[in-house]
């Protein structure tokens, strides 16, 4: 997991080296050297996490590297803050102030550069110490897989091997799905084709495929049938041997045959025969592409079933494919599945227990695996214990089911590091919430998760969102003209994001209740979310290196919002994202005059808040990319001044007064949303509405 953090810091460092090379004139070599060291270390950390999971020394070693990467990011941001990140106009103004001012600035920059250089040298020494400890404690060969797997890894492999045929024989629900797919398998089309079943982990793809595979109609129709589970780590030779054994072919010296010989043997044995092959748990199209050569098209109605979590892997571009997206269970199907599991050896204690059960089943949102595990967990408990489970439902399900934890971890580990960060960011949204995708994308941009490339950032971010949807990690909610407008994350997956974000010290959520996320890292967390808490408590817990602060429904007691916000601007100069959401109606909130102290800020949001005033100092925030000002009373907001000074502004959203927005030549502006647009000058802007 730590590869996501280190890779992100390395990429940001590379961007900074390119864009701000002049600022780094005194320490550029040191920065490049540390960046290179982190790149090398990252190669080993990723391998270590994959191959020696559960090793406490490896975990500590990886944690040390992650914290050095975080420190490196702090050093660069501090350097930008102290030396300055001025444009040419700012430098010209500085020179006009006089010779002595320029001399003083030069001296400050030299002192700052010297101090930053010393900090980078200190980090390089720490990284060297980490490498030395790696050798000292015998961790040098972490990139070489052990012959004997750890107990945890062996347990995972055993689970994957046994899952296929240990699931429900009597499938609850999906009867319409079974009939549809069975008809497809048995139709009169002579050409061989693939039936791809895709959907999120735990939805029942393997169970459904198993039901089809074992049906009497299939056994009568096909001469040969075979089942093979692929998963993430596979060897082609091992898969072919399993297929040969599953088909019942007798082969001497099977273990000594090469992959090519094994494939030829399968192909020759199937010539003229009608066969069905189930390839379960495919993680990339390469698995089928390597296997397909072994399966001849006999023009006699042979079929292949593939199950996968990814829409892209389900849509095999070079193969005749029928793609079937597996739906979630309906409410009545969910309840029947739960009831059969929870009350298989007893009867309900009364109406209260049934109501509790229905409430918890509803939270499963039709995910069969969650329902089955929940029913099994509650089947041995009394009414009092049911109430206890409801309070910490998702944590208890994950803790009580190795299969759930394994399935979710597999999906996360398979993500590239950019998508890992975007996925973890979903942990901030409340349970069962409907997420506005435009807002989510703007937050991703402000955090730096979306790379600057030839594509417009918003389009690239949409690609990331669609990839998470195609991987079944996010669910579409509302669409408009083919665009996903809102989405949801299943509560079980949300629990995964919270767990992983906490382990990585990536984001922490404080809501004043017992299940607030906590962490044991020596370093403070850089992204924090506060909900329903006092402002004074937030200020005590926030850290000076904070990058993102999202505040929901605060200030029931404590300092006024203005005083709270002014203190934030003084103390937390590294902030990139700041959002207030849901300040009480009795407050007429004004942004503090020192808001421009947040020179790194890229996203500023005031939502469901009564906005009284916007200071002119906001026009000094040249790095600001998103400005959201949504007055809860529906009143118009006055933004006085020439907005062209906000040269990086991409999204401007709010109810603004007529005639007050001067946006000429704002070529970066992508979105302008306001109730009054008819008198605005919109030249060179892109998406307005």
Buried (B, 14 or more C-beta within 10 A) or exposed (E): BBBBBBBBBBBBBBEBBEEBEEBBEBBBEBBBBBBEBBBEBBEBBBBBBBBBBEBEBBBEBBBBBBBBBBBBBBBBBBBBBBBBBBEEEEEEEBEEEEEEEBEEBEEEBEEBBEBBBEBBBEBBEBBEEBBEBBEEEEBEEBEEEEEEBBEBBEEBEEBBEEBBBEBBEEBBBBEEBBEEBBEBBBEEEEEBBBBBBBBBBBBBBBBBBBBBBEBEEBEEBBEBBBBBBBBBEBEBBEBBBBBBBBBEBEBEEBEEBEBEBBBBBBEEBBEEBBBBBBBBBBBBBEBBEBBBEBBBEBEBBBBBBBBBBBBBBBBBEEBEBBBBEBBBBEEEBBBBBBBBBBBEEEEBEEEEBBEBBBEBBEBBBBBBBBBBBBBBBBBEEEEEEBEEBBEEBBBBBBEBBEBBBBBBBBBBBBBEBBBBBBBBBBBBBEEEEEBBBBBBBBBBBBBBBBEEEEEBBBEBBBEBBBBBBBBBBBBBBEEEEEEBBBBBBBBBBBBBBBBBBBBBBBBBBBBEEEEBBEBEBEBBBBBBBBBEBBBBBBBEBBBEBBBBBBBBBBBEEBBEBBEBBBBBBEBBBBBBBBBBBBBBEEBBBBBBBBBBBBBBBBBBBBBBBBBBEBBEBBBBBBBBBBBBBBBBEEEBBEBBBEBBBBBBBBBBBBBBBEEBBBBEEBEBBBBBBBEBBEEBEBEEBBBBE
